[in-house]
Amino acid sequence: MSALGVIGGSGLYQMPGLDDRREETITTPFGEPSDSFVLGRVGGLDITFLARHGRGHRLLPTEINFRANLFAFKTLGVERVVSVSAVGSLREEFRPLDVVLPDQFIDWTRQRPSTFFGSGLVAHVSLADPVCPVLGEALHEAGQACGARVRRGGTYLCIEGPQFSTRAESHLYRSFKADVIGMTNAQEVKLAREAEICYATLAMVTDYDCWRAGTDAVTVDEVVARLNDNAATARSILIHVLGRLPATRSCPCATALRNAILTDPTRVSSGRRTGRPKRSSAGRRPIARSPPPTSPACAWSPWSARISARSR
Ligand SMILES: [Zn+2]
């Protein structure tokens, strides 16, 4: 089984207790990921961890290079990614310290690249059901097994940030029937689907945003106060989920690009199908970075193979 990828959000900057721990620094045609990747094993099963905001929490949500992060997971052979994300609750019944497993997303961001495609290569993947059903079910079972208050289903609304919502916005988002609010998952879920990576979110509720009468509006202090408890819960769920995943994938995520590429293969130049991402071990920086190809998506070997197959 390939390693389970974990994107650690606010409050989850590392995975302690990993055996055979090592680091990999990846550079991609899209630039640098948020940080080097930490690889290790828990109970004999592999985990590949990335701190979404970088260790030390250095990156604004808007500054995160989501394409590089997902491309790097793909480069490392990761087939499943769990996104651990601090969120505000837009529903009375989703309380702080609850764990929500959203099954839908609304992208309310405005200035972020959200696709690997373009520059001569067009693809349209389905996002009707954006979360991997197998991974979602395994996370639900794992959450129950470790005693978390886990709720399956809900809509994650992704805002640009970095500011929290105004009260008017918070009420507006509630009228959308959104259940939790965050600043990072919209790009990840789209890019994971394009990369044929299974994706699911562990949304860790820290607050009630600012819509709730009689409750103070969310502040950084309140979020931080809840993050430690949430991080411990998240680590416990991740450890429990490892043994619940089948070795091979039978979910639709694995073939999301089948029939998704519209561009005439004869129009995709062979030069665009070349170029491989670089990797280096033990935290060393890559010696050099190759210039991005015209369409970095074409550099991805599975896509190249598919285009080549269609060319024949
Ligand atoms: Zn899947």
Boltz pocket constraint, residues with backbone or C-beta under 6 A from the ligand:
constraints:
  - pocket:
      binder: B
      contacts: [[A, 132], [A, 133], [A, 134], [A, 135], [A, 197], [A, 198], [A, 199], [A, 249], [A, 251], [A, 252], [A, 253], [A, 254]]
      max_distance: 6.0
